[in-house]
Amino acid sequence: MRIANHDDRLTLLTGDAAIDVATASDGLFDHRIEHIYDRWDEFVAWCFQHDPHAASHDADATGAGEPAVGAVSPRPRQIFGVGLNYVDHAAEAGSPLPEVPLLFTKFGSSLAGPNADISLTGPSVDWEVELVVVVGSRCAKVNRADAWSHVAGLTVGQDISDRDVQLQGANPQYSFGKSFENFAPIGPVLVTPDEFDDPDSLALRCSVNGEIMQDGTSSNLVFPVPELVEYISARVTLFPGDLIFTGTPAGVGLGRSPQRYLRAGDVIVSTIEGIGEMTNTVVDPVHAIGTPVTHAASVR
């Protein structure tokens, strides 16, 4: 199953059809995509028990022309990020593999849709393509063997990072440097785990202006999705709609020699196998100051 947020309306994508769920369900489900996660099992059952095409001849009407595509979980209670969670990314950082997941958060105000512009906040803004988990049911002390049953689906994400802000001072501020406006675009769709041959092995890629920067596979995660769900839920309750940015493969700007950062006019394309792609354009800074700082490759 593939669902999307088209024109601020929960949309079920089947073949060539984009079905407005509120219309097709005669109002059984709200039009806001964020409301569906608290009723996820009920929603999935409805999708399998009904033919949405037959519910209404207006079911395909999600607005004239190309829809505005929003975040697939625009108001999560919590957003978790995982640092150094790819073998090759830890290597480019010159760091040993972590013994436990290295967690931080991205603030909710950083969330954006898959086509959002990225405004430069300084001279060291970096890209990080990530597989993003959307939680489908309340998780507390979930065993990894049961973890996938608590996942609503997967989507594409970018963990955009202002490295100067992230690494300034004696004590780095990962959450703050990764949480400016539109620094967490996600989308374009949410894909349920059953749609993949192997949800633990998905190719992901990031290019800037057509040049491939990152090319990896989620099979190289240090802590795969089930282990992350187990580890986090053992300590913090996960709620429906919560997001887990699972980490990024090698190829970030900070890890390059010479280091390379985003500039106004750059176009970032982020792609994950079986899900789709996001395209984000980098725009002129509003309050960017200073010149690039060369950082030791301490990346997350």
C-alpha positions as CSV (number, residue, x, y, z in Angstrom):
1,M,0.0,0.0,0.0
2,R,1.2,3.5,-0.9
3,I,-0.3,6.6,0.7
4,A,0.4,10.3,0.2
5,N,-0.5,13.7,1.4
6,H,-1.9,15.5,-1.6
7,D,-3.3,19.0,-1.2
8,D,-3.4,18.3,2.6
9,R,-5.6,15.3,2.0
10,L,-5.0,11.6,2.8
11,T,-4.6,9.9,-0.6
12,L,-4.4,6.2,-1.4
13,L,-2.3,5.5,-4.5
14,T,-3.4,2.4,-6.5
15,G,-2.0,1.9,-10.0
16,D,-2.7,5.2,-11.8
17,A,-5.4,6.3,-9.4
18,A,-5.0,8.8,-6.6
19,I,-8.0,8.1,-4.3
20,D,-9.2,10.7,-1.8
21,V,-9.8,8.5,1.3
22,A,-12.2,10.8,3.1
23,T,-14.4,10.8,0.0
24,A,-14.0,7.1,-0.7
25,S,-14.8,6.1,2.9
26,D,-17.8,8.4,3.1
27,G,-16.2,10.3,6.0
28,L,-15.2,7.2,8.0
29,F,-11.6,8.5,7.9
30,D,-10.6,12.2,8.2
31,H,-8.9,13.9,5.3
32,R,-5.8,14.7,7.4
33,I,-3.0,12.2,6.9
34,E,-1.7,12.7,10.4
35,H,-5.0,11.4,11.9
36,I,-4.7,8.0,10.2
37,Y,-1.8,6.7,12.3
38,D,-3.9,6.5,15.5
39,R,-6.3,4.3,13.5
40,W,-3.7,2.5,11.4
41,D,-4.9,-1.1,11.9
42,E,-8.5,0.0,11.2
43,F,-7.4,1.9,8.1
44,V,-5.4,-1.0,6.7
45,A,-8.4,-3.4,7.3
46,W,-10.7,-1.0,5.5
47,C,-8.3,-0.8,2.5
48,F,-8.3,-4.6,2.2
49,Q,-12.0,-5.1,2.8
50,H,-13.4,-2.3,0.4
51,D,-12.8,-1.3,-3.1
52,P,-12.1,2.4,-2.8
53,H,-12.7,2.9,-6.5
54,A,-16.3,1.8,-6.1
55,A,-17.0,4.0,-3.1
56,S,-17.5,7.1,-5.1
57,H,-17.2,8.3,-8.6
58,D,-15.4,11.3,-7.1
59,A,-12.8,9.2,-5.3
60,D,-10.1,10.2,-7.7
61,A,-10.7,13.9,-7.3
62,T,-7.8,15.2,-5.3
63,G,-7.7,18.6,-6.9
64,A,-7.2,20.0,-10.4
65,G,-3.7,19.7,-11.9
66,E,-0.7,18.5,-10.0
67,P,-1.3,18.3,-6.3
68,A,0.8,20.0,-3.7
69,V,2.6,17.1,-2.0
70,G,3.1,17.3,1.8
71,A,5.0,15.4,4.4
72,V,3.5,11.9,5.0
73,S,3.6,12.4,8.8
74,P,3.5,16.2,9.2
75,R,2.8,16.4,13.0
76,P,4.7,13.5,14.8
77,R,5.0,13.6,18.5
78,Q,8.7,12.7,18.2
79,I,11.4,12.6,15.6
80,F,14.5,10.5,16.3
81,G,17.7,10.6,14.3
82,V,20.5,8.0,14.4
83,G,24.1,8.9,14.0
84,L,26.9,6.9,12.4
85,N,24.5,4.1,11.5
86,Y,26.1,3.0,8.3
87,V,29.4,1.1,8.2
88,D,30.9,3.2,5.4
89,H,29.7,6.5,7.0
90,A,31.4,5.6,10.2
91,A,34.6,4.9,8.2
92,E,34.5,8.2,6.4
93,A,34.1,9.9,9.8
94,G,37.1,8.1,11.2
95,S,34.9,6.7,14.0
96,P,34.6,3.2,15.4
97,L,31.2,1.5,14.9
98,P,28.9,2.5,17.7
99,E,28.1,-0.1,20.3
100,V,24.6,1.2,20.8
101,P,22.5,3.5,18.6
102,L,23.6,7.2,18.8
103,L,20.4,9.1,19.0
104,F,19.4,12.8,18.6
105,T,16.2,14.5,17.7
106,K,15.1,16.8,14.9
107,F,12.5,19.4,16.0
108,G,9.1,19.2,14.5
109,S,9.3,22.6,12.9
110,S,12.0,21.3,10.6
111,L,9.6,18.9,8.8
112,A,8.6,19.7,5.2
113,G,7.2,18.1,2.1
114,P,9.3,16.3,-0.5
115,N,9.7,19.3,-2.8
116,A,10.4,22.0,-0.2
117,D,13.2,24.5,-0.8
118,I,16.2,24.4,1.5
119,S,17.2,27.8,2.6
120,L,20.9,28.2,3.4
121,T,21.5,29.1,7.1
122,G,25.2,29.4,6.6
123,P,28.2,28.3,4.4
124,S,28.3,24.7,5.7
125,V,24.9,23.2,5.0
126,D,25.2,19.5,4.2
127,W,23.1,16.7,2.7
128,E,22.2,13.3,4.2
129,V,19.8,11.0,2.5
130,E,18.0,8.7,4.9
131,L,15.5,5.9,5.1
132,V,12.7,7.1,7.4
133,V,10.5,4.9,9.5
134,V,6.9,6.0,10.3
135,V,5.6,4.3,13.4
136,G,2.1,2.7,13.0
137,S,1.2,1.7,16.6
138,R,2.2,2.5,20.2
139,C,5.6,0.9,21.0
140,A,6.8,0.2,24.5
141,K,9.4,-2.5,25.1
142,V,8.9,-4.0,21.7
143,N,11.0,-7.1,20.7
144,R,12.9,-6.8,17.5
145,A,11.2,-9.9,16.2
146,D,7.9,-8.0,16.4
147,A,9.2,-4.6,15.3
148,W,8.0,-4.5,11.7
149,S,4.4,-5.1,12.8
150,H,4.6,-1.7,14.6
151,V,5.8,0.1,11.5
152,A,3.2,1.8,9.3
153,G,5.7,2.3,6.5
154,L,8.9,3.7,5.1
155,T,9.6,7.0,3.2
156,V,12.5,9.0,1.9
157,G,14.1,11.7,4.1
158,Q,16.9,14.2,4.1
159,D,18.7,15.1,7.4
160,I,19.9,18.5,6.3
161,S,22.6,19.7,8.6
162,D,24.3,23.1,9.2
163,R,27.7,21.8,10.2
164,D,29.0,25.1,11.7
165,V,26.0,25.2,14.1
166,Q,26.1,21.4,14.7
167,L,29.8,21.4,15.6
168,Q,30.3,24.8,17.2
169,G,31.8,25.0,20.7
170,A,33.2,22.3,22.9
171,N,29.9,20.4,23.0
172,P,28.3,19.8,19.6
173,Q,24.6,20.6,19.2
174,Y,23.4,18.0,16.7
175,S,19.7,18.5,17.2
176,F,19.9,22.3,16.8
177,G,22.1,22.2,13.8
178,K,19.8,19.8,12.1
179,S,16.5,21.5,12.9
180,F,16.2,24.7,10.9
181,E,13.1,25.3,8.8
182,N,12.7,22.6,6.0
183,F,15.8,20.7,7.2
184,A,13.7,17.5,7.4
185,P,11.9,17.0,4.1
186,I,10.2,13.6,3.8
187,G,8.1,11.9,1.1
188,P,6.8,11.7,-1.5
189,V,4.9,8.6,-0.3
190,L,4.6,6.2,2.6
191,V,5.1,2.6,1.5
192,T,4.0,-0.3,3.8
193,P,6.6,-2.9,4.6
194,D,4.7,-5.7,2.8
195,E,5.3,-3.9,-0.5
196,F,9.1,-4.7,-0.4
197,D,10.8,-8.0,-1.1
198,D,13.1,-7.2,1.7
199,P,12.5,-4.0,3.7
200,D,15.9,-4.4,5.4
201,S,17.8,-4.1,2.1
202,L,16.9,-1.0,0.1
203,A,19.1,1.0,-2.2
204,L,19.3,4.7,-1.5
205,R,21.0,7.5,-3.4
206,C,21.6,11.2,-3.2
207,S,22.8,13.5,-6.1
208,V,23.5,17.2,-6.2
209,N,23.1,18.8,-9.6
210,G,23.1,15.4,-11.2
211,E,26.4,14.3,-9.5
212,I,25.9,11.2,-7.4
213,M,27.1,11.9,-3.8
214,Q,25.7,9.0,-1.9
215,D,25.0,5.5,-3.2
216,G,24.3,2.9,-0.5
217,T,22.0,0.2,0.8
218,S,20.1,-0.1,4.0
219,S,21.5,-3.6,4.4
220,N,24.7,-1.8,5.6
221,L,22.9,-0.3,8.6
222,V,24.8,-0.9,11.8
223,F,21.5,-1.1,13.6
224,P,18.7,-2.2,11.3
225,V,15.1,-1.0,11.7
226,P,14.0,-3.8,14.0
227,E,17.0,-3.2,16.4
228,L,16.3,0.6,16.4
229,V,12.6,0.0,17.3
230,E,13.6,-2.4,20.0
231,Y,16.3,-0.1,21.5
232,I,14.3,3.1,21.4
233,S,11.0,1.6,22.7
234,A,12.8,-0.1,25.6
235,R,13.5,3.4,26.9
236,V,11.0,5.8,25.3
237,T,7.5,5.1,24.2
238,L,7.0,5.5,20.5
239,F,3.7,6.8,19.3
240,P,1.8,6.4,16.0
241,G,3.1,8.8,13.4
242,D,6.6,9.2,15.1
243,L,9.5,9.3,12.8
244,I,12.9,7.5,12.9
245,F,15.6,8.9,10.6
246,T,17.7,5.7,10.4
247,G,21.1,7.2,9.4
248,T,23.0,8.1,6.2
249,P,25.5,6.2,4.1
250,A,28.9,7.6,3.1
251,G,29.3,10.6,0.8
252,V,28.2,13.6,2.9
253,G,29.9,16.9,2.2
254,L,31.7,17.0,5.5
255,G,33.4,13.7,4.9
256,R,34.8,14.7,1.5
257,S,38.3,16.0,0.8
258,P,38.1,18.9,0.2
259,Q,34.8,19.3,2.1
260,R,31.9,20.4,-0.1
261,Y,28.7,22.1,1.0
262,L,25.5,23.2,-0.6
263,R,25.2,26.5,-2.5
264,A,22.2,28.5,-3.7
265,G,20.8,27.0,-6.9
266,D,21.9,23.4,-6.1
267,V,19.3,20.7,-6.7
268,I,19.3,17.7,-4.4
269,V,17.6,14.5,-5.6
270,S,17.1,11.8,-2.9
271,T,16.0,8.3,-4.0
272,I,15.1,5.1,-2.3
273,E,14.3,1.9,-4.0
274,G,10.6,1.0,-4.0
275,I,9.6,4.4,-2.6
276,G,10.5,7.1,-5.0
277,E,12.4,10.4,-5.0
278,M,12.4,13.9,-3.5
279,T,13.8,16.9,-5.3
280,N,14.8,19.9,-3.1
281,T,16.2,23.2,-4.5
282,V,18.7,25.1,-2.4
283,V,17.8,28.9,-2.2
284,D,19.6,32.0,-1.1
285,P,20.2,32.3,2.7
286,V,18.1,34.6,4.8
287,H,20.6,35.3,7.5
288,A,23.7,33.3,6.5
289,I,26.9,34.9,7.7
290,G,30.6,33.9,7.7
291,T,32.8,31.7,5.6
292,P,33.1,27.9,5.4
293,V,34.8,26.4,8.4
294,T,36.9,23.2,7.8
295,H,35.7,20.7,10.4
296,A,37.3,17.4,11.4
297,A,35.1,14.8,9.9
298,S,33.0,14.2,13.1
299,V,29.7,13.4,11.4
300,R,26.4,12.0,12.4
